Amino acid sequence: MTHKPPRPAAPKNRLKKIPDFSCVGRGPEVLLLRVMVASPATDKSSAPLAGLEVLLVEHESVAAFVVEDMLFDLGAATVWHAADVDAALNLLRDHRPGVAVVDISLAGEPAYPVAERLRAAEIPFVFVTGYGRDGIRRRWSNHAAVQKPLRPAALAMALRTVLNDRAAPPSA
């Protein structure tokens, strides 16, 4: 009988219920904030999001899982998920992510209040849109955006851009 070496451990998902994020009209069993922590054994120090905490604002569960995987592959240490504007704003009251990925339309609700809060807090962020540049309000039309369906390379490039813009010294 041959002995097979053990498989490497997969990243651990830690789901936490946070009562402050309960939704009016829904029971406490609803999980509005999901915190996932990548495996500490994974070395992603050279990745674009190396060690950063990321806020993901996305209402579609399947899309959120896919984007979370992309963010972890890019080196994110933690991904906080909010499915609507209120949950995102509540999360931003208590946490300061290093970067955010924000779907512009959250089940028909515009996510611009989240963008305003992120901008005021000087937290870099990338918009995600299924409507192309035409679906972005004029005020935000020059902001970094990635078209759905997301490609990992496009998301990585947009995140690098907003992070580098934040790190760049002001021009004289």
SELO-113310 format. One record per residue (C-alpha): x, y negated, z negated. Coordinates in steps of 0.5 Angstrom, whole numbers. Layout:
// residues N
- X | Y | Z .
...
//
This chain:
// residues 172
- 0 | 0 | 0 .
- 3 | -7 | 2 .
- 2 | -13 | -3 .
- 0 | -19 | 1 .
- 3 | -26 | -2 .
- -2 | -30 | -5 .
- -6 | -36 | -1 .
- -4 | -43 | -2 .
- -9 | -46 | -7 .
- -14 | -51 | -3 .
- -15 | -58 | -5 .
- -20 | -58 | -11 .
- -26 | -62 | -11 .
- -29 | -65 | -17 .
- -36 | -67 | -17 .
- -38 | -72 | -23 .
- -45 | -74 | -25 .
- -44 | -81 | -27 .
- -51 | -84 | -30 .
- -50 | -91 | -28 .
- -51 | -89 | -21 .
- -57 | -86 | -21 .
- -62 | -88 | -16 .
- -69 | -91 | -18 .
- -75 | -86 | -16 .
- -70 | -80 | -16 .
- -68 | -75 | -22 .
- -62 | -75 | -25 .
- -60 | -68 | -21 .
- -58 | -73 | -15 .
- -51 | -74 | -14 .
- -50 | -81 | -11 .
- -42 | -81 | -13 .
- -38 | -75 | -11 .
- -30 | -76 | -13 .
- -26 | -71 | -9 .
- -18 | -70 | -11 .
- -13 | -67 | -7 .
- -9 | -62 | -9 .
- -3 | -65 | -13 .
- 2 | -59 | -10 .
- 1 | -62 | -3 .
- 6 | -67 | -1 .
- 3 | -73 | 3 .
- 8 | -78 | 1 .
- 9 | -80 | 8 .
- 2 | -80 | 10 .
- -1 | -87 | 12 .
- -6 | -87 | 6 .
- -1 | -83 | 1 .
- -3 | -83 | -6 .
- -9 | -89 | -4 .
- -16 | -88 | -7 .
- -21 | -89 | -2 .
- -28 | -91 | -2 .
- -32 | -88 | 4 .
- -39 | -91 | 5 .
- -43 | -86 | 9 .
- -50 | -84 | 9 .
- -50 | -78 | 13 .
- -47 | -72 | 9 .
- -44 | -68 | 15 .
- -41 | -74 | 17 .
- -38 | -76 | 10 .
- -35 | -69 | 9 .
- -32 | -69 | 16 .
- -29 | -76 | 14 .
- -27 | -74 | 7 .
- -23 | -68 | 10 .
- -19 | -73 | 15 .
- -18 | -78 | 9 .
- -15 | -73 | 5 .
- -11 | -70 | 11 .
- -8 | -78 | 12 .
- -6 | -77 | 5 .
- -11 | -80 | 1 .
- -11 | -78 | -7 .
- -18 | -79 | -8 .
- -24 | -81 | -4 .
- -30 | -84 | -7 .
- -37 | -83 | -3 .
- -43 | -88 | -3 .
- -49 | -87 | 1 .
- -52 | -94 | 1 .
- -50 | -101 | 0 .
- -53 | -101 | -8 .
- -48 | -95 | -9 .
- -42 | -98 | -6 .
- -43 | -105 | -10 .
- -44 | -101 | -16 .
- -38 | -97 | -15 .
- -34 | -103 | -13 .
- -36 | -106 | -20 .
- -32 | -101 | -24 .
- -27 | -99 | -19 .
- -22 | -102 | -14 .
- -20 | -97 | -8 .
- -14 | -98 | -4 .
- -18 | -98 | 2 .
- -25 | -97 | 5 .
- -28 | -94 | 11 .
- -35 | -97 | 12 .
- -41 | -94 | 16 .
- -44 | -101 | 19 .
- -51 | -98 | 19 .
- -53 | -94 | 13 .
- -60 | -91 | 15 .
- -62 | -97 | 18 .
- -59 | -101 | 12 .
- -54 | -106 | 14 .
- -47 | -105 | 10 .
- -45 | -112 | 11 .
- -46 | -114 | 3 .
- -41 | -108 | 2 .
- -36 | -112 | 7 .
- -37 | -118 | 4 .
- -35 | -115 | -3 .
- -29 | -112 | 0 .
- -27 | -118 | 3 .
- -28 | -122 | -3 .
- -24 | -117 | -7 .
- -18 | -117 | -2 .
- -19 | -110 | -1 .
- -17 | -107 | 7 .
- -23 | -104 | 10 .
- -25 | -101 | 17 .
- -32 | -101 | 20 .
- -35 | -94 | 23 .
- -40 | -95 | 28 .
- -44 | -91 | 33 .
- -46 | -97 | 37 .
- -40 | -99 | 39 .
- -38 | -107 | 39 .
- -44 | -109 | 41 .
- -47 | -106 | 34 .
- -43 | -111 | 30 .
- -45 | -118 | 28 .
- -41 | -123 | 31 .
- -38 | -126 | 24 .
- -35 | -119 | 24 .
- -34 | -117 | 31 .
- -26 | -118 | 31 .
- -25 | -113 | 25 .
- -22 | -106 | 25 .
- -28 | -101 | 27 .
- -28 | -94 | 30 .
- -33 | -91 | 34 .
- -37 | -85 | 32 .
- -36 | -79 | 33 .
- -29 | -81 | 30 .
- -22 | -78 | 32 .
- -17 | -77 | 27 .
- -12 | -81 | 31 .
- -17 | -87 | 32 .
- -18 | -87 | 24 .
- -11 | -87 | 22 .
- -9 | -92 | 27 .
- -15 | -97 | 25 .
- -13 | -95 | 17 .
- -5 | -97 | 19 .
- -7 | -103 | 22 .
- -11 | -106 | 16 .
- -6 | -103 | 11 .
- -1 | -107 | 15 .
- -4 | -113 | 16 .
- -5 | -113 | 8 .
- 2 | -112 | 7 .
- 5 | -117 | 12 .
- 7 | -123 | 9 .
- 3 | -130 | 11 .
- 6 | -133 | 17 .
- 9 | -140 | 17 .
//
